[in-house]
Amino acid sequence: MDGAGITVKLILIGDSAVGKSSLLLRFAEGSFEPSLKPTICEPGGDGGVDFKVKKMVVDGHTVQLAIWDTAGQERFRTLNPSYYRGTQGIVLVYDVTRKDTFTGLDSWLNELEIYNTKSNTVKMLVGNKTDKPDREVERREGLQFAKKRSLLFIETSAKTEDGVQHAFEELVIKILQTPNLLDKSTKKQGVQLKESSQQEKSTCTAYCPLS
Ligand SMILES: Nc1nc2c(ncn2[C@@H]2O[C@H](COP(=O)(O)OP(=O)(O)OP(=O)(O)O)[C@@H](O)[C@H]2O)c(=O)[nH]1
């Protein structure tokens, strides 16, 4: 399939401060901010959601990614449902140094079951902040959970960039391979923003394909 002109919608979800915005910033703009402010819902604002567009070449296909970054704070959770609409890929993020963000994954998956109507949406579990020394969730625990719930899995560090490019690449590859996921409605979503940066090279080898 030729992916030129195709817009793929991805959404980042997960508890507050796990690094969703940082992963997006690292991937789309190649930068990292050590004291990034939480994504919030401002009066008259966009509902605790930010998004960036990035063009990417995957398996010879040019794909425009529209990546939506949601607020993880509990008080904004009820604002998220509409943002699942038309999503082809979901990136579920936890922090490997905070066990509570890992044990909270089930509640995010339950939410997905309720609001994400497409059964074939590709889901990827991302264990972020691997650069930090105080790890509370081992890689094998993440892998085991992902296998059980049929999720792709990768560990990343938005700080060092480790795994970040690879995570998005593998997710998009899987989306391109999934029948009926990229239907014609994908082109009609009206996302017409400028791409934010060029493709970068990945050095990560931690990706675990599950099928
Ligand atoms: N050391 C380290 N710090 C990180 C990493 N990713 C994010 N951070 C830091 O963790 C904090 C929270 O990151 P955010 O990207 O704002 O987290 P978020 O998940 O978008 O948070 P919400 O907007 O509240 O949902 C920030 O201070 C980041 O700089 C990482 O891979 N390594």
The ligand as an SDF file (V2000), in Angstrom:
LIG
                    3D

 32 34  0  0  0  0  0  0  0  0999 V2000
   14.4530   11.6230   33.4790 N   0  0  0  0  0  0  0  0  0  0  0  0
   13.3900   11.6630   32.6600 C   0  0  0  0  0  0  0  0  0  0  0  0
   12.4100   12.5870   32.8640 N   0  0  0  0  0  0  0  0  0  0  0  0
   11.3550   12.6050   32.0170 C   0  0  0  0  0  0  0  0  0  0  0  0
   11.2400   11.7090   30.9220 C   0  0  0  0  0  0  0  0  0  0  0  0
   10.0690   11.9760   30.2820 N   0  0  0  0  0  0  0  0  0  0  0  0
    9.5100   13.0000   30.9290 C   0  0  0  0  0  0  0  0  0  0  0  0
   10.2630   13.4050   31.9730 N   0  0  0  0  0  0  0  0  0  0  0  0
    9.9670   14.4740   32.9360 C   0  0  0  0  0  0  0  0  0  0  0  0
    8.8090   14.1080   33.6500 O   0  0  0  0  0  0  0  0  0  0  0  0
    7.9840   15.2510   33.8940 C   0  0  0  0  0  0  0  0  0  0  0  0
    6.5770   15.0230   33.3480 C   0  0  0  0  0  0  0  0  0  0  0  0
    6.6670   14.9030   31.9310 O   0  0  0  0  0  0  0  0  0  0  0  0
    5.4590   15.2830   30.9600 P   0  0  0  0  0  0  0  0  0  0  0  0
    5.9080   14.9950   29.5740 O   0  0  0  0  0  0  0  0  0  0  0  0
    4.9290   16.6470   31.2460 O   0  0  0  0  0  0  0  0  0  0  0  0
    4.3580   14.2180   31.4360 O   0  0  0  0  0  0  0  0  0  0  0  0
    2.8500   14.0320   30.9200 P   0  0  0  0  0  0  0  0  0  0  0  0
    2.5830   12.5780   30.9450 O   0  0  0  0  0  0  0  0  0  0  0  0
    2.6540   14.7280   29.6240 O   0  0  0  0  0  0  0  0  0  0  0  0
    2.0120   14.7410   32.0760 O   0  0  0  0  0  0  0  0  0  0  0  0
    0.5010   15.3600   32.0150 P   0  0  0  0  0  0  0  0  0  0  0  0
    0.5350   16.4710   31.0430 O   0  0  0  0  0  0  0  0  0  0  0  0
    0.2130   15.8220   33.4150 O   0  0  0  0  0  0  0  0  0  0  0  0
   -0.4250   14.2610   31.6170 O   0  0  0  0  0  0  0  0  0  0  0  0
    8.7050   16.4540   33.2350 C   0  0  0  0  0  0  0  0  0  0  0  0
    9.4380   17.1100   34.2220 O   0  0  0  0  0  0  0  0  0  0  0  0
    9.6410   15.8010   32.2390 C   0  0  0  0  0  0  0  0  0  0  0  0
   10.7950   16.5600   31.9920 O   0  0  0  0  0  0  0  0  0  0  0  0
   12.2870   10.7480   30.7270 C   0  0  0  0  0  0  0  0  0  0  0  0
   12.2810    9.8990   29.8180 O   0  0  0  0  0  0  0  0  0  0  0  0
   13.3360   10.7740   31.6260 N   0  0  0  0  0  0  0  0  0  0  0  0
  1  2  1  0
  2  3  2  0
  2 32  1  0
  3  4  1  0
  4  5  2  0
  4  8  1  0
  5  6  1  0
  5 30  1  0
  6  7  2  0
  7  8  1  0
  8  9  1  0
  9 10  1  0
  9 28  1  0
 10 11  1  0
 11 12  1  0
 11 26  1  0
 12 13  1  0
 13 14  1  0
 14 15  2  0
 14 16  1  0
 14 17  1  0
 17 18  1  0
 18 19  2  0
 18 20  1  0
 18 21  1  0
 21 22  1  0
 22 23  2  0
 22 24  1  0
 22 25  1  0
 26 27  1  0
 26 28  1  0
 28 29  1  0
 30 31  2  0
 30 32  1  0
M  END
$$$$
